[in-house]
């Protein structure tokens, strides 16, 4: 029976100290799963350290590993999309570069796919992220449920496996603001969870700052849902009705109680509140329009500087030896 090819895509940023261990763990795990072949695609997302040099070394040692070097830092989701364009396998597996997601438990994800699921997300019984990352995960989960109709009991993580047709649908998206979770949720609802271990971070710190998390949330808000615009419309109508009713109340109050002064502070508070809401709604509309403008100008999701394989590494070594 023909073995299925599993393609591991790993976005790498400041992972010079961890990526070799992750690749080695994948190799050990897949050697035990004899019904599968595998390939590893490591995407260097503009790392300022020597991550790309480590990837070159791994490519030279293992023909199953491909390195993709992006021209600059485009973000985790864009790096995932860059790796997905190199995938040859029937099954896609995405995981992190820091070793916190257990590559040696990939068999659980593959088994769930064999049982009929289209996508399998790893669920962590005990997360080993800091409080800030856990707070960000809760906000992201609320956003996914509200904006993209994610089932309440479905846990979303960066460690998941998907069938080839899901990957093909993801690759159809060519705009400049990819959001992988949204692409998966709009493709299928046949998604399940499996429980795996979540490890402590061995080296370094998370690459997600508050600014990057905010940009990720904003991307999720605007990339796959028009609900923020609908909320703006409902809020505008609601405030207009409240303002009209309050105006009638003020007139009646003045006619029945002429001695009662009209409150200047209340008027200014109302004006400031309504003005702030208007500016918020205009900013939201501007965000949509700005993203449309960027997409119309064909801004790229990512720019690949080079793709590295074992053959290219061997040719480069041979050229250097010839020069000597």
Residue frames as qw, qx, qy, qz and C-alpha x, y, z in Angstrom:
[[0.000, 0.887, 0.462, 0.000, 0.00, 0.00, 0.00],
 [0.382, 0.573, -0.032, 0.725, 1.26, 3.45, -0.92],
 [0.412, -0.429, -0.464, 0.656, 2.38, 5.49, 2.06],
 [0.041, 0.936, 0.314, 0.152, 0.77, 8.88, 2.63],
 [0.493, 0.268, -0.167, 0.811, 3.09, 11.86, 2.59],
 [0.342, -0.842, -0.371, 0.192, 2.77, 14.13, 5.61],
 [0.409, 0.549, -0.033, 0.728, 4.10, 17.68, 5.14],
 [0.464, -0.655, -0.369, 0.468, 5.19, 19.54, 8.27],
 [0.258, 0.714, 0.091, 0.644, 5.21, 23.34, 7.92],
 [0.569, -0.586, -0.329, 0.474, 7.00, 25.26, 10.67],
 [0.176, 0.904, 0.000, 0.390, 7.32, 29.07, 10.69],
 [0.754, -0.218, -0.256, 0.565, 10.63, 29.99, 12.30],
 [0.050, 0.864, -0.055, 0.497, 11.50, 33.21, 14.13],
 [0.170, -0.691, 0.565, -0.417, 14.40, 33.48, 16.58],
 [0.944, -0.185, 0.139, -0.236, 14.49, 29.68, 16.78],
 [0.466, 0.622, -0.622, 0.089, 18.18, 28.97, 16.22],
 [0.143, -0.399, 0.811, -0.404, 18.34, 27.19, 19.57],
 [0.620, 0.064, 0.616, -0.481, 15.23, 25.03, 19.16],
 [0.713, 0.445, -0.184, -0.511, 14.59, 24.19, 15.50],
 [0.354, 0.394, -0.846, -0.057, 17.11, 21.34, 15.33],
 [0.208, -0.028, 0.875, -0.436, 15.42, 19.63, 18.27],
 [0.632, 0.356, 0.279, -0.629, 11.97, 20.05, 16.69],
 [0.624, 0.491, -0.484, -0.368, 13.15, 18.59, 13.36],
 [0.176, 0.301, -0.927, 0.141, 14.83, 15.69, 15.15],
 [0.401, 0.100, 0.726, -0.549, 11.69, 14.94, 17.13],
 [0.706, 0.427, -0.032, -0.564, 9.61, 14.89, 13.93],
 [0.467, 0.456, -0.739, -0.166, 12.10, 12.45, 12.38],
 [0.043, -0.143, 0.932, -0.331, 11.90, 10.10, 15.37],
 [0.540, 0.243, 0.501, -0.631, 8.10, 10.25, 15.50],
 [0.696, 0.478, -0.192, -0.501, 7.63, 9.57, 11.79],
 [0.288, 0.392, -0.872, -0.055, 10.06, 6.65, 11.82],
 [0.255, 0.042, 0.874, -0.411, 7.67, 4.95, 14.26],
 [0.610, 0.484, 0.325, -0.537, 4.65, 5.68, 12.02],
 [0.397, -0.195, 0.766, 0.467, 5.58, 3.24, 9.26],
 [0.412, 0.585, 0.686, 0.130, 2.48, 3.88, 7.14],
 [0.161, 0.971, 0.128, -0.123, 3.54, 7.47, 6.42],
 [0.628, 0.240, 0.021, 0.740, 6.32, 9.30, 4.63],
 [0.209, -0.884, -0.265, 0.322, 7.16, 12.85, 5.65],
 [0.484, 0.459, 0.033, 0.744, 8.74, 16.11, 4.60],
 [0.352, -0.695, -0.333, 0.531, 9.59, 19.16, 6.69],
 [0.317, 0.679, 0.210, 0.628, 9.30, 22.73, 5.40],
 [0.456, -0.551, -0.296, 0.633, 11.05, 25.31, 7.60],
 [0.237, 0.807, 0.280, 0.462, 10.13, 28.92, 6.85],
 [0.462, -0.242, -0.248, 0.816, 12.53, 31.57, 8.15],
 [0.028, 0.876, 0.454, 0.162, 10.33, 34.62, 8.79],
 [0.212, 0.817, -0.122, 0.522, 13.06, 37.26, 8.70],
 [0.768, -0.577, -0.181, 0.214, 14.77, 36.11, 11.89],
 [0.071, 0.943, -0.292, 0.143, 17.48, 38.50, 13.13],
 [0.577, -0.557, 0.596, 0.041, 19.58, 35.63, 14.52],
 [0.091, 0.434, -0.816, -0.370, 21.26, 32.72, 12.71],
 [0.724, 0.174, 0.543, -0.389, 18.06, 30.69, 12.31],
 [0.744, 0.596, -0.135, -0.269, 18.52, 30.49, 8.53],
 [0.214, 0.604, -0.766, 0.037, 22.05, 29.12, 8.95],
 [0.441, -0.138, 0.827, -0.319, 20.64, 26.36, 11.18],
 [0.771, 0.422, 0.283, -0.383, 18.00, 25.61, 8.54],
 [0.530, 0.673, -0.485, -0.177, 20.70, 25.36, 5.86],
 [0.067, -0.440, 0.880, -0.166, 22.57, 22.87, 8.02],
 [0.620, 0.111, 0.675, -0.384, 19.44, 20.76, 8.50],
 [0.734, 0.583, -0.027, -0.348, 18.73, 20.79, 4.75],
 [0.327, 0.642, -0.690, -0.067, 22.28, 19.60, 4.05],
 [0.212, -0.265, 0.905, -0.256, 21.86, 16.65, 6.45],
 [0.422, 0.305, 0.811, -0.266, 18.32, 15.56, 5.59],
 [0.032, 0.081, 0.632, 0.770, 16.88, 15.44, 2.04],
 [0.127, -0.616, -0.773, -0.083, 13.36, 15.50, 3.50],
 [0.206, -0.726, -0.304, 0.581, 13.86, 19.06, 4.77],
 [0.361, 0.603, 0.321, 0.635, 13.24, 22.18, 2.67],
 [0.287, -0.489, -0.283, 0.774, 14.15, 25.67, 3.83],
 [0.204, 0.772, 0.420, 0.432, 12.23, 28.77, 2.75],
 [0.390, -0.297, -0.202, 0.848, 13.87, 32.13, 3.46],
 [0.131, 0.876, 0.457, 0.075, 11.51, 35.12, 3.40],
 [0.421, 0.560, -0.012, 0.713, 12.83, 38.53, 2.41],
 [0.097, -0.397, 0.376, -0.831, 11.63, 40.11, 5.67],
 [0.077, 0.174, 0.863, -0.469, 9.39, 39.43, 8.64],
 [0.333, -0.221, -0.502, -0.767, 5.83, 38.96, 7.36],
 [0.600, -0.247, 0.351, -0.675, 4.25, 37.36, 10.44],
 [0.415, -0.141, 0.890, -0.125, 3.38, 33.81, 11.47],
 [0.675, 0.450, 0.510, -0.285, 0.32, 33.37, 9.26],
 [0.510, 0.776, -0.265, -0.260, 2.06, 34.69, 6.14],
 [0.044, -0.547, 0.835, 0.046, 5.00, 32.39, 6.87],
 [0.582, 0.095, 0.781, -0.206, 2.60, 29.45, 7.16],
 [0.675, 0.654, 0.185, -0.287, 1.12, 30.33, 3.78],
 [0.267, 0.755, -0.568, -0.191, 4.61, 30.53, 2.27],
 [0.268, -0.306, 0.912, -0.053, 5.35, 27.04, 3.57],
 [0.667, 0.331, 0.586, -0.320, 2.00, 25.72, 2.34],
 [0.580, 0.719, -0.183, -0.335, 2.95, 26.69, -1.22],
 [0.174, 0.572, -0.799, -0.067, 5.85, 24.20, -0.97],
 [0.625, -0.127, 0.687, -0.350, 3.74, 21.30, 0.34],
 [0.385, 0.252, -0.763, -0.454, 3.65, 18.08, -1.71],
 [0.013, 0.019, 0.967, -0.253, 1.90, 15.80, 0.77],
 [0.342, -0.462, -0.701, -0.422, -1.68, 14.61, 1.15],
 [0.523, -0.729, -0.423, 0.125, -1.70, 15.77, 4.78],
 [0.199, 0.676, -0.208, 0.679, -0.58, 19.14, 6.16],
 [0.649, -0.579, -0.402, 0.287, 0.69, 19.45, 9.74],
 [0.164, 0.747, -0.144, 0.628, 1.54, 22.86, 11.20],
 [0.710, -0.579, -0.308, 0.258, 3.31, 23.37, 14.51],
 [0.136, -0.980, 0.144, -0.005, 5.54, 25.85, 16.34],
 [0.647, 0.558, -0.403, 0.329, 9.30, 26.18, 16.23],
 [0.179, -0.692, 0.472, -0.517, 9.89, 26.51, 19.98],
 [0.343, 0.125, -0.914, 0.176, 9.38, 22.88, 21.00],
 [0.366, -0.035, 0.540, -0.757, 6.32, 23.62, 23.15],
 [0.823, 0.206, -0.029, -0.528, 4.05, 21.78, 20.72],
 [0.593, -0.344, 0.727, 0.036, 4.90, 18.05, 21.00],
 [0.494, 0.471, -0.549, -0.482, 5.90, 16.76, 17.56],
 [0.064, 0.182, -0.980, 0.042, 6.18, 13.25, 18.99],
 [0.367, 0.325, 0.747, -0.450, 2.38, 13.16, 19.46],
 [0.335, 0.321, -0.386, -0.797, 1.59, 13.80, 15.80],
 [0.130, -0.076, -0.971, -0.184, 0.25, 10.24, 15.59],
 [0.136, 0.471, 0.709, -0.506, -2.83, 11.35, 17.56],
 [0.310, 0.561, -0.049, -0.766, -3.63, 13.99, 14.95],
 [0.267, 0.277, -0.765, -0.517, -3.09, 11.59, 12.05],
 [0.009, 0.205, 0.972, -0.114, -5.27, 8.95, 13.69],
 [0.265, 0.551, 0.473, -0.634, -8.13, 11.44, 14.01],
 [0.346, 0.487, -0.393, -0.699, -7.82, 12.23, 10.30],
 [0.159, 0.095, -0.953, -0.239, -7.96, 8.51, 9.52],
 [0.099, 0.374, 0.851, -0.356, -11.19, 8.34, 11.51],
 [0.213, 0.674, 0.652, 0.274, -12.86, 10.83, 9.16],
 [0.142, -0.844, -0.173, 0.487, -12.04, 14.35, 10.38],
 [0.551, 0.763, 0.105, 0.323, -11.04, 17.02, 7.86],
 [0.190, 0.687, -0.374, 0.593, -9.01, 19.08, 10.34],
 [0.762, -0.454, -0.415, 0.202, -7.62, 18.15, 13.76],
 [0.016, 0.799, -0.276, 0.534, -6.49, 20.75, 16.31],
 [0.547, -0.022, -0.687, 0.477, -4.35, 19.89, 19.31],
 [0.465, -0.777, -0.123, -0.406, -5.95, 20.72, 22.64],
 [0.354, 0.369, -0.643, 0.570, -3.68, 21.33, 25.63],
 [0.596, -0.551, -0.581, 0.057, -4.76, 19.96, 29.00],
 [0.446, -0.785, -0.105, 0.418, -2.42, 22.42, 30.74],
 [0.505, 0.786, 0.008, 0.357, -0.98, 25.34, 28.79],
 [0.688, -0.400, -0.080, 0.601, 2.50, 26.51, 29.71],
 [0.288, 0.625, 0.158, 0.708, 2.18, 30.00, 28.28],
 [0.178, -0.073, -0.428, 0.883, 2.51, 33.11, 30.41],
 [0.155, 0.578, 0.631, -0.493, -0.56, 35.01, 31.68],
 [0.212, 0.558, -0.176, -0.782, -0.39, 37.53, 28.83],
 [0.194, 0.164, -0.821, -0.511, -0.46, 34.83, 26.14],
 [0.004, -0.341, -0.931, 0.132, -3.30, 33.01, 27.90],
 [0.194, 0.613, 0.350, -0.681, -5.30, 36.24, 28.05],
 [0.232, 0.450, -0.465, -0.726, -4.65, 36.78, 24.35],
 [0.089, -0.042, -0.962, -0.255, -5.83, 33.25, 23.59],
 [0.114, 0.511, 0.764, -0.378, -9.10, 33.87, 25.43],
 [0.243, 0.622, 0.011, -0.744, -9.69, 37.09, 23.50],
 [0.187, 0.310, -0.734, -0.575, -8.91, 35.31, 20.24],
 [0.017, 0.226, 0.974, 0.003, -11.31, 32.49, 21.11],
 [0.209, 0.612, 0.513, -0.564, -14.12, 34.96, 21.81],
 [0.236, 0.562, -0.303, -0.733, -13.44, 36.72, 18.53],
 [0.105, 0.125, -0.903, -0.398, -13.53, 33.45, 16.59],
 [0.091, 0.412, 0.885, -0.195, -16.85, 32.44, 18.15],
 [0.197, 0.690, 0.328, -0.614, -18.44, 35.83, 17.56],
 [0.236, 0.642, -0.346, -0.643, -17.04, 36.66, 14.13],
 [0.325, 0.355, -0.789, -0.382, -16.45, 33.30, 12.46],
 [0.848, -0.141, -0.060, -0.507, -19.04, 31.10, 14.24],
 [0.341, 0.331, -0.858, 0.195, -16.47, 28.78, 15.76],
 [0.727, -0.430, -0.505, -0.180, -18.20, 26.11, 17.87],
 [0.407, -0.806, 0.248, -0.351, -17.87, 26.89, 21.57],
 [0.868, -0.388, 0.310, 0.011, -16.36, 23.50, 22.43],
 [0.835, 0.432, -0.002, 0.340, -13.75, 23.60, 19.64],
 [0.483, -0.749, 0.178, 0.416, -10.25, 24.53, 20.82],
 [0.634, 0.751, -0.045, 0.181, -8.04, 26.32, 18.28],
 [0.597, -0.650, 0.293, 0.367, -4.25, 26.15, 18.50],
 [0.247, 0.773, -0.469, -0.350, -1.19, 26.57, 16.29],
 [0.172, -0.269, 0.942, 0.109, -0.72, 22.77, 16.18],
 [0.728, 0.332, 0.325, -0.504, -3.09, 21.18, 13.67],
 [0.291, -0.090, 0.848, 0.432, -3.36, 18.68, 10.83],
 [0.547, 0.512, 0.147, -0.646, -5.53, 19.05, 7.70],
 [0.739, 0.286, 0.584, 0.177, -6.42, 17.10, 4.59],
 [0.408, 0.000, 0.444, 0.798, -5.18, 18.12, 1.15],
 [0.084, 0.668, 0.570, 0.471, -8.47, 19.66, -0.02],
 [0.331, -0.883, -0.244, 0.226, -8.40, 22.05, 2.97],
 [0.491, -0.428, 0.277, 0.707, -4.87, 23.06, 1.99],
 [0.312, 0.328, 0.582, 0.675, -5.96, 23.66, -1.60],
 [0.097, -0.858, -0.463, -0.198, -8.74, 25.95, -0.42],
 [0.451, -0.760, -0.027, 0.466, -6.27, 27.85, 1.78],
 [0.479, -0.173, 0.420, 0.751, -3.96, 28.37, -1.20],
 [0.225, 0.666, 0.567, 0.430, -6.79, 29.98, -3.19],
 [0.225, -0.940, -0.204, 0.154, -6.57, 32.96, -0.83],
 [0.672, 0.302, 0.054, 0.674, -4.07, 35.42, -2.31],
 [0.091, -0.929, -0.093, -0.346, -4.78, 38.66, -0.46],
 [0.334, 0.583, -0.476, 0.567, -2.18, 40.41, 1.66],
 [0.365, -0.435, 0.511, -0.645, -3.74, 39.62, 5.05],
 [0.635, -0.045, -0.753, -0.167, -3.91, 35.82, 5.51],
 [0.482, -0.378, 0.516, -0.598, -5.60, 34.44, 8.61],
 [0.263, 0.167, -0.938, -0.152, -5.16, 30.68, 8.62],
 [0.172, 0.219, 0.843, -0.461, -7.82, 29.94, 11.23],
 [0.477, 0.481, 0.166, -0.717, -10.40, 31.86, 9.23],
 [0.432, 0.398, -0.650, -0.481, -9.42, 30.01, 6.06],
 [0.108, 0.020, -0.990, 0.089, -9.89, 26.66, 7.81],
 [0.253, 0.340, 0.688, -0.589, -13.23, 27.58, 9.40],
 [0.508, 0.490, -0.048, -0.707, -14.70, 28.82, 6.13],
 [0.347, 0.331, -0.802, -0.356, -13.68, 25.56, 4.40],
 [0.589, -0.169, -0.783, -0.110, -15.10, 22.88, 6.70],
 [0.530, -0.555, 0.253, -0.589, -16.89, 22.30, 9.99],
 [0.968, -0.104, -0.226, -0.002, -15.70, 18.69, 10.26],
 [0.255, 0.631, -0.518, 0.518, -13.06, 19.69, 12.82],
 [0.828, -0.475, -0.299, -0.010, -12.13, 17.80, 15.98],
 [0.147, -0.815, 0.481, -0.287, -9.74, 18.12, 18.91],
 [0.883, -0.083, -0.415, 0.201, -7.21, 15.69, 20.37],
 [0.475, -0.868, 0.137, -0.049, -5.49, 16.25, 23.70],
 [0.773, 0.329, -0.292, 0.457, -1.70, 16.54, 23.75],
 [0.602, -0.535, -0.209, 0.555, 0.94, 17.72, 26.18],
 [0.244, 0.913, -0.007, 0.327, 2.05, 21.36, 26.20],
 [0.783, -0.115, -0.251, 0.558, 5.63, 21.89, 27.28],
 [0.293, -0.850, -0.023, 0.438, 7.53, 24.66, 28.99],
 [0.507, 0.841, -0.150, 0.119, 9.53, 26.97, 26.75],
 [0.879, -0.169, -0.050, 0.444, 13.17, 25.90, 26.86],
 [0.447, -0.172, 0.091, 0.873, 14.82, 29.04, 25.48],
 [0.042, 0.221, 0.331, 0.916, 13.87, 32.57, 24.51],
 [0.264, 0.364, 0.517, -0.728, 10.53, 34.33, 24.83],
 [0.474, 0.588, 0.656, 0.015, 7.38, 34.42, 22.74],
 [0.288, 0.079, 0.365, 0.882, 7.60, 36.47, 19.55],
 [0.116, -0.701, -0.580, -0.399, 4.04, 37.70, 20.06],
 [0.137, -0.052, -0.332, 0.932, 4.13, 41.19, 21.55],
 [0.242, 0.559, 0.570, -0.551, 0.98, 43.14, 22.40],
 [0.283, 0.563, -0.255, -0.734, 1.24, 44.97, 19.08],
 [0.185, 0.180, -0.877, -0.406, 1.46, 41.72, 17.10],
 [0.074, 0.340, 0.912, -0.216, -1.48, 40.20, 18.98],
 [0.266, 0.605, 0.286, -0.694, -3.52, 43.35, 18.35],
 [0.286, 0.447, -0.532, -0.660, -2.69, 43.19, 14.64],
 [0.078, -0.030, -0.985, -0.153, -3.70, 39.51, 14.59],
 [0.172, 0.493, 0.733, -0.437, -7.05, 40.25, 16.25],
 [0.290, 0.610, -0.022, -0.737, -7.70, 43.15, 13.87],
 [0.194, 0.281, -0.787, -0.514, -6.89, 40.89, 10.93],
 [0.005, 0.243, 0.968, -0.058, -9.39, 38.35, 12.22],
 [0.218, 0.565, 0.460, -0.649, -12.02, 41.05, 12.70],
 [0.343, 0.667, -0.111, -0.652, -11.78, 42.43, 9.19],
 [0.001, 0.353, -0.821, -0.448, -10.53, 39.60, 6.96],
 [0.147, -0.136, -0.946, -0.256, -13.46, 37.18, 7.01],
 [0.091, -0.614, -0.753, 0.220, -16.45, 38.95, 8.52],
 [0.027, 0.501, 0.216, 0.838, -18.57, 42.05, 7.92],
 [0.471, -0.636, -0.602, 0.109, -20.01, 41.89, 11.45],
 [0.355, -0.352, -0.221, 0.837, -18.02, 44.92, 12.71],
 [0.061, -0.117, -0.326, -0.936, -19.73, 47.05, 10.05],
 [0.435, -0.503, -0.650, -0.368, -23.11, 45.66, 11.03],
 [0.486, -0.514, -0.506, 0.494, -22.36, 46.41, 14.67],
 [0.183, -0.130, 0.020, 0.974, -21.54, 49.98, 13.65],
 [0.252, -0.321, -0.515, -0.754, -24.87, 50.29, 11.87],
 [0.529, -0.554, -0.642, -0.036, -26.83, 48.91, 14.82],
 [0.441, -0.400, -0.349, 0.724, -24.93, 51.14, 17.26],
 [0.057, 0.048, 0.195, 0.978, -25.59, 54.21, 15.08],
 [0.394, -0.447, -0.569, -0.567, -29.32, 53.48, 14.87],
 [0.562, -0.514, -0.598, 0.250, -29.50, 52.80, 18.61],
 [0.336, -0.300, -0.215, 0.866, -27.79, 56.05, 19.55],
 [0.103, -0.208, -0.357, -0.905, -29.97, 57.99, 17.12],
 [0.492, -0.531, -0.618, -0.307, -33.10, 56.58, 18.75],
 [0.540, -0.478, -0.465, 0.514, -31.76, 57.28, 22.24],
 [0.220, -0.095, 0.007, 0.971, -30.87, 60.83, 21.23],
 [0.254, -0.367, -0.481, -0.755, -34.33, 61.42, 19.74],
 [0.566, -0.570, -0.594, -0.043, -36.09, 60.10, 22.84],
 [0.486, -0.371, -0.325, 0.721, -33.85, 62.14, 25.11],
 [0.061, 0.132, 0.196, 0.970, -34.66, 65.24, 23.06],
 [0.430, -0.516, -0.531, -0.516, -38.39, 64.66, 23.53],
 [0.614, -0.510, -0.514, 0.314, -37.81, 64.11, 27.25],
 [0.365, -0.151, -0.136, 0.909, -35.88, 67.38, 27.50],
 [0.148, -0.313, -0.329, -0.878, -38.64, 69.36, 25.74],
 [0.563, -0.556, -0.554, -0.257, -41.37, 67.87, 27.95],
 [0.599, -0.397, -0.420, 0.554, -39.28, 68.49, 31.05],
 [0.214, 0.014, 0.001, 0.977, -38.73, 72.13, 30.07],
 [0.316, -0.409, -0.418, -0.747, -42.44, 72.68, 29.40],
 [0.660, -0.546, -0.504, -0.115, -43.61, 71.06, 32.63],
 [0.635, -0.634, -0.136, 0.420, -40.79, 72.31, 34.87],
 [0.428, 0.833, 0.013, 0.350, -39.57, 75.61, 33.38],
 [0.315, -0.895, 0.290, -0.126, -37.44, 76.39, 36.43],
 [0.873, -0.260, 0.346, 0.225, -35.20, 73.31, 36.04],
 [0.106, 0.783, -0.456, -0.410, -31.91, 74.27, 34.24],
 [0.914, 0.382, -0.131, -0.045, -30.78, 72.23, 31.25],
 [0.755, -0.528, 0.289, 0.260, -27.60, 70.34, 32.21],
 [0.353, 0.831, -0.401, -0.156, -24.51, 71.61, 30.34],
 [0.252, -0.501, 0.828, 0.005, -22.30, 68.81, 31.70],
 [0.695, 0.195, 0.677, -0.143, -24.77, 66.15, 30.61],
 [0.624, 0.757, 0.045, -0.191, -24.87, 67.68, 27.13],
 [0.154, 0.779, -0.602, -0.086, -21.07, 67.73, 26.85],
 [0.481, -0.266, 0.833, -0.072, -20.81, 64.13, 28.09],
 [0.741, 0.436, 0.485, -0.162, -23.31, 63.01, 25.48],
 [0.486, 0.838, -0.195, -0.153, -21.47, 64.91, 22.74],
 [0.088, -0.660, 0.745, 0.036, -18.11, 63.44, 23.74],
 [0.606, -0.044, 0.787, -0.106, -19.53, 59.92, 23.88],
 [0.713, 0.602, 0.329, -0.144, -21.33, 60.15, 20.56],
 [0.317, 0.863, -0.367, -0.140, -18.32, 61.85, 18.95],
 [0.285, -0.512, 0.810, 0.030, -16.00, 59.12, 20.18],
 [0.691, 0.203, 0.687, -0.095, -18.30, 56.42, 18.85],
 [0.603, 0.776, 0.067, -0.173, -18.47, 58.17, 15.47],
 [0.112, 0.788, -0.596, -0.105, -14.68, 58.36, 15.27],
 [0.499, -0.245, 0.831, -0.039, -14.45, 54.67, 16.20],
 [0.723, 0.453, 0.507, -0.125, -16.91, 53.69, 13.47],
 [0.461, 0.857, -0.180, -0.146, -15.14, 55.86, 10.89],
 [0.144, -0.655, 0.738, 0.069, -11.81, 54.30, 11.85],
 [0.642, 0.023, 0.763, -0.068, -13.30, 50.84, 11.42],
 [0.675, 0.683, 0.253, -0.119, -14.65, 51.72, 7.99],
 [0.206, 0.873, -0.426, -0.118, -11.27, 53.23, 7.12],
 [0.442, -0.413, 0.795, 0.051, -9.57, 49.97, 8.12],
 [0.720, 0.353, 0.597, -0.025, -11.75, 48.04, 5.68],
 [0.505, 0.859, 0.018, -0.084, -11.15, 50.56, 2.91],
 [0.087, -0.802, 0.580, 0.113, -7.40, 50.61, 3.59],
 [0.575, -0.177, 0.795, 0.078, -7.19, 46.84, 3.35],
 [0.684, 0.599, 0.415, -0.041, -9.18, 46.91, 0.11],
 [0.279, 0.922, -0.240, -0.118, -6.74, 49.51, -1.26],
 [0.300, -0.601, 0.732, 0.113, -3.71, 47.43, -0.30],
 [0.665, 0.120, 0.736, 0.036, -5.24, 44.29, -1.87],
 [0.585, 0.778, 0.205, -0.106, -6.12, 46.20, -5.06],
 [0.159, 0.870, -0.459, -0.085, -2.45, 47.17, -5.32],
 [0.932, 0.171, -0.319, 0.027, -1.57, 43.44, -5.14],
 [0.205, -0.716, 0.595, -0.302, 0.55, 43.69, -2.01],
 [0.623, 0.175, -0.761, -0.038, 2.15, 40.25, -1.51],
 [0.832, -0.516, -0.139, -0.150, 1.39, 37.90, 1.34],
 [0.704, -0.541, 0.334, 0.316, 5.10, 37.13, 1.48],
 [0.501, 0.779, -0.366, -0.089, 8.25, 37.43, -0.61],
 [0.950, -0.194, 0.162, 0.183, 10.52, 34.40, -0.87],
 [0.029, -0.846, 0.478, 0.236, 14.21, 35.24, -1.06],
 [0.322, 0.423, -0.832, -0.160, 15.30, 31.64, -1.64],
 [0.933, -0.167, 0.054, -0.314, 14.27, 28.01, -1.28],
 [0.003, 0.617, -0.784, 0.068, 16.97, 25.68, 0.06],
 [0.977, -0.037, -0.040, -0.208, 17.15, 21.91, -0.45],
 [0.774, -0.422, 0.393, 0.260, 19.89, 19.34, 0.08],
 [0.742, 0.421, 0.302, 0.426, 20.86, 19.40, -3.61],
 [0.186, 0.917, -0.008, 0.353, 21.41, 23.15, -3.56],
 [0.524, -0.793, 0.309, -0.017, 23.42, 22.89, -0.37],
 [0.853, -0.114, 0.396, 0.321, 25.58, 20.11, -1.89],
 [0.583, 0.658, 0.202, 0.431, 26.17, 22.14, -5.06],
 [0.091, -0.959, 0.130, -0.233, 27.20, 25.14, -3.01],
 [0.700, -0.587, 0.386, 0.134, 29.68, 23.05, -0.99],
 [0.821, 0.202, 0.368, 0.387, 31.11, 21.57, -4.20],
 [0.358, 0.854, 0.074, 0.370, 31.56, 25.04, -5.69],
 [0.339, -0.892, 0.281, -0.101, 33.43, 26.19, -2.60],
 [0.811, -0.308, 0.437, 0.237, 35.68, 23.13, -2.70],
 [0.709, 0.509, 0.284, 0.396, 36.37, 23.76, -6.39],
 [0.103, 0.958, -0.077, 0.255, 37.36, 27.35, -5.69],
 [0.571, -0.721, 0.388, 0.065, 39.87, 26.12, -3.14]]
